[in-house]
Amino acid sequence: MPTHRCQCGATYRFAAEAAGKKAKCNKCGAVFQLDDGKADTGVIAVAGEPTDDSELSEALSRAEAYKRAAAHARAAGLKDAAASQVADADAEPVLAADAHALHGLLEDLLWVFLFPTSLENLFIFLGIWVYASLASFVWILAVLFYLWFSAYCFDVIQTAASGERSLPELMFTRGAIVDYLAATLKWAASWLYVLAPLLAYMIIRWAGDSPLPVGFLQLVKGTLPVLVETGRADAVFAFLTVLAVACWPMAVVCLALGGMETLSRVDLLMVTLARTAGGYVLVLVFVVGAHCVGHYAGEAFKAAVSVGAGGGSIGSWILARFLADGLKVYLTLVSMQAIGFFYRRYRYRFAWDWG
């Protein structure tokens, strides 16, 4: 006799001829359609990758079932015991899914460094590099590039989140200027959101006539190494700076995939951070490392080119800017892909499901 398992964990037997009909759970009151629970709920294989085996598919499916059961228990006002019962029953397959997700994420992070090895990706990268370099010399191009690149970064995250290893195609005239402004505001919002505690701290110090570790403009323009070094004498400033950077990848992936409204649910953000801690720490180290490498390597480029050319020549300055722009574009694309692949691998652990 076929059986059906409700999202709360209760299991029911039913006659085969009743399959497809709706029933109500006596335990939690949920309405569901009767089936034998053997529908294909596995992961769809991405082109070029092996199909996930049945064990992994079952692990991912049951991890999703745990999320739904826990959410329903909270919505129904049930005690934590209902969710805990499901969690205990599904602990082993969820751990199997986590192990597979971490392994897949490691593979993705190794690949993103090599994304220019694809001829298509290489041409896209070179096109952005040239655009960024031209924008360094013409202020109106700089404004347009920043507007366009903010939107493109969100596209990169969304593309990687879907499992694609190709960069989004270049369409410099795509969409209206309003779309680019919206993307730029979202990008700025991701930083304002995580920097809010630090900004509040600086405002309090400023209102109390206490000296600020850095000026507000320096805070906006500063890189992580500079800000931490500057604020070393102020432990609170340094801590809030590191906290902001630690939360930023989660904020930007939520904005890219879920929109501005996701930032209003701090509770769900914290839950997601806790659930994805292993993979998130890995991506955080990756993104912060890329940022620091970009900062120090850019300074080294400028110093080396200046010394090699005898210092001070226009040609050496142009070359230094060109190399620094290329490195910055490369590391930004690497970081955005890493954030997108993080969601792809840990989607079943997120408090939201964006497909």
N, C-alpha and C positions, 0 to 999 in steps of 0.2 A: 504494500500500500504506500503510495507516495506521501511525502511529508513536506511541510513548509515551515521555515523558521522566520518568525517575526523579527523586526528590527530591535525589539527589546530583549530578544533571546529565547522567548517562548517558542516551543516546537509543537506543531499540530499534524495529525494524520488526517487524510481525506480520501474519499473515493476517487478513482481515476477519472470518472465521468464529470467530477466537479471542477476539474482543472479549467482555469480561465475565469471562474466566477470570483466574485468579491466576498471577503469574509472580514469579521471584526475580531480583534484580539481581546480575549477575556482578561488579559493581564494589564495591558496599557491602553486599550481602546483604539489602537491604530487600525485603519482599514487598509487591507492589502488584497492583491489579486493572487489566487491560489496557483502555485506552480510547484514543481518538484525541486526547485533550487539548482537545477543543472544547466541553466542557460549559460551561454558563453559570455563571461564577464572579464575575460583576460585582457591583457594589454595588447593593443594593435602594434605590430612590429613596424619600426621605421625602416624605410628602404635602405638596404645596405647593411642591416644589422640582423643577427639571428633572432628568430621568434622566441619569446619568453616561454619557459617550460611550464607545465601545468601546476607545479608546486608554487612557482612565483606568482602565477595568475591567481591561484587560490589565496595566497598570502595578501596580495594587493586587494582582492575582492573582499576579504574578511576585514582588512584594515579599514576599507570604506564602510563596511557594515558597522564596525565599532564606532566610527564617527557619527553615523546616522542614529545609532542606538543611544549614544550619550547625549546627542542633541535633542532627541525626542524625550529622553528622561528629564532633561532640564526643562523643556517646554511644558511637559505634563506636570511639573512640580514634584516629581518623584525624588526620593532620597538618593544619595550618591551610591547606595548599595546596588541599585539597578544597573548603573553604568559600570560599577566595579565588577559586577558579575560577568558582564560581557567582556570587560577588559581582561579579566583573569582567563577566560575561556579562549580569548584570541591573542594572548600575549606572544605565544610562540610564532604564529604566522606573521604578526606585525613586526617582530624582531627580524624575521627572515626577510621581509620586505625592506626594512631599514638597512640591513646589511647589503642587499642588492642595490639599493638606492645610493649608498655611500660608494660602493664599488663603481657604479655607473658614473657618478659625479666625478670621481677621480679620473676616469677615462676622458670625460668631457673636458676637465680642466687641463689635462695634458694636451688635448687636441686644440684647444682655443689658442694656445701659443703658436700653433702651426697653421692657423687659418689662412695666411697668405699663400700656402702651398697649393691651394686651389686657384687655378688661373682666373676664374670668375671673381673670387674674393680678392685676388691680388689687384686686378684692375679697379675694383671698387675702392679698395684701400688707397691706391695711388691717386684716384680721382679726388677722394676726400682730402688727402695730404696736400695736393696742389691747391685745392680750394682754401684750405686752412692757411697755407703759406701766403697766398694772395691776400687773404683777409688780414694778415699781420701788417700790411702796408697801407691799406685803404680802409678808413674807419667805417664807411658805409657797408663795405663788404664784410667787415668784422661783425657788424650788427646783424646782417642778413645770415651770415654763417652761424652765429650763435642761435638765432631763431630756428634755422633749418636743422642744425646738428642736435638741438634738444629733442626735436621731433624724431630725428633719425635714431637717436639712442633708445627711445622708447620702442621704436620699430625693431631694433636689434634684440631687445629683451623679449618682445612678443614672439619674434621669429624663433629664437633659441628655446623659449618656453614650449613651443609647439614641436620641438625636436629637430628642427631644420639646422643644418650646419653651413648653409649658405647665407651670406649677408643679404639683407634686403636690397633690392635693386636701387640704383641711384635715379631719383626723379627730382631734380632741383626745383622744378616748377609745380610739383604736385600740391594740390590743395590750395586753399585761400590763405591769405596772410593771417586771418583770424585763427586758423588751425595751428599755425606756427606759434602765434602768441599764446594760445592755450597750452601748447606743449611746453613752452618756455616757462609759463607760470606754474605748471605742474612740476617742472624740474626745480624751480626756485622753491616751491612749496615743500618738496621733499627735504631740502636743507633747512628751511625755516622751521619745519616740524621738529626735526631732531635737535636743532640748535635752540629751541625755545627756552629750555631751562638755563642754558648758558647766557642767552640774551637777557633773561630775567635777572640773573645774578649780576651781570654787568650794569644793568639799569639800577639795581639796588645800590651797588657800589658808587655809581655816578651820582645818584640822588643823595648819598651820604657824604659826598665830597671826598671819597676815598680814591686813590690813584688806580686807574684801570691797568691791568696787565698788558692789554693791547687796545688800540682804538677800534671803533666799530667798523671803520673801513678796512683796517687790517684783518679783522675777523672775517669779513666777507671775502677778501682776496687771498688770505693766507692759506698756505698748504699745511697739511697735518704736521710734518716735522717742525715747521716754523712756529706754528701755534703752540705745540707742546713745549718746545724749547723756550719760547717767550714766556709761557705761563708756568715754567718750572718753579718759580719762587712762590706761586700761588697754587696750593694743592687742590683747592676747590675748582679753580679754572681749568687746571690740567685734567682733573677727573671728568668734569662735564664735557670737555672737548673730546676725550676718548670715548665717553658714553655716546655722544652725538654720532661720531664716526661708526661706532659699533652698531648703532640702530639704523644707519642710513640705507644699507642694501635692502633690508626688509621694507623700509618705507618706500623706496623707489620701485621695487617689484610690485608692491600693492598698488601704487599709483599707476604703473604701466598696465596692469592686468585688471584691476578692480575699480580704478577711479578714485576721485577725491574722497568719496564717502567712506572708504575703508579706513582712512586715518582717524575717523571719529570713534572707531571701536578699538580703543587702546587695550581693552580686555582681550579681544580676539588676537590682536597683535602679540601680546605677551604669551597667550596660549600657543600661538603658532611658533614663536621663538623657542618656547620650551619643548614643543614636540619635535622640532627640526634642529635641535641644538647641535648634534654631531655634524650634519652637513653644513649648517649655517656658519659654525666656527671655521670650518675649512674654507668656505667661500669668503668669509670676512678677512681671514689672513691673506687669501689670494688677492682680493681687491685692494686692501690696505698696502700690501707689499708692492703691487703694481703702481699705486699712487706714489709711494716713497721712492721706488726705482725711477719713476718719471721725474720726480723733483730733483734728486741727486744727479741723475744722468744728464738732465737738462743743464744743470749748473756746470757739470764737468765738460759738456760739449762746448759751452760758451767759453770756459776758461782755456781749454785745449786749443780751440780754433784761434782764439785771440793771441795766445802765446806763439802758436805755430806761424801765424801771419805777421808776427812782429808787433801785434797789439794795435787796436784802434782803427784798423782799416775798414772801409765800408764793405768790402768783399767778405772779410772774415765775419762781420756782424750778420750779413745776409745768410751766409752759410750756417752760422750757429743757429739763427732763427729757423732756417729751413729744417735742419736736423732735429731741433727741439720740437717743432710742430709735428714732424712725422712720428717721433717717439710718443708724443702726447696722444695723437690720434690712434696709433696702434694700441697703446695701453688702455685707452678708453674703450675701444671696441672689444678688446680682450675682457675687460671687466664687465661690460654690459652683457656679453655672451655668457660669462660665468654666472651672473645673476639669473639670467633666463634659464640656463641649464639646471640651476639649483631648483627652481620651481618645477621644471619638468620632472626631475627625479623625486622630489618630495611633495608633489601635488596632493597626494593622499593624506598628508599630515597637516595641510593647511586648514585653518578654520573656515575658509571660503573654498568654493569650487568654481573656478572660472573657465573650466573646460580645457 
